[in-house]
Amino acid sequence: MLETVIALIIFLFPLAYSPGPGNMFFAANGARFGFIATIPANIGYHIATWLITFIIGFGFLSFINEFKTLFLTVKYIGVVYIFWIAWKFIRAGILEIEEVKPPSFFNGAVLLLCNPKGYVIITTMFSQFVQPDQPNIFLFVIMITSIFTLNNAIAFISWTLMGDWLAHYFRHEKYARRLNIGFGVMLGLVAFWMVLQ
């Protein structure tokens, strides 16, 4: 069991800590609003992560495979959502704009639900670490789901804190504008990358 956990963490490390829609979303919002303000969205994202991972672990993928149009629809909704976030950052100016609100619990959950790439990663993970004749399959799926979610949470918290730290050096309006444009462009590139997948 310990060997499986270690192998799983090694497998997940580059996937969780490399730049992607979730990491860029939280880094950008950490820079804009600070770490504390992103906590509701982080909770929303990871509750949705746990639930979706658990469902996929028990065969939801077979449903998705039968309804390819649904998968593509979710994919493109996710792309539009990421582009919209990117556009908001590019148009923003100074970081402390009061009328712009931090991401909510709902925003975090939607970000996960509209990212089919996450579904592919989850499915790949289960295909590598769960066998059909796995003893105590229910507990094993819960364990993998929990490790996956916790690993993602640590990665996102790290990216959020990095964004928050980076923002301390960009409080002047001129630099804040550059920071927002930079994060907006990064999110736009992530959305474009999602289209190509």
Secondary structure, DSSP 4 states (H G I P E B T S, - for coil): -HHHHHHHHHHHHHHHHS--HHHHHHHHHHHHH-TGGGHHHHHHHHHHHHHHHHHHHTTHHHHHHH-HHHHHHHHHHHHHHHHHHHHHHHH--SS--TTSPPP-HHHHHHHHHT-HHHHHHHHHHHHHH--TT-TTHHHHHHHHHHHHHHHHHHHHHHHHHHHHHHHTT--SHHHHHHHHHHHHHHHHHHHHHHHH-
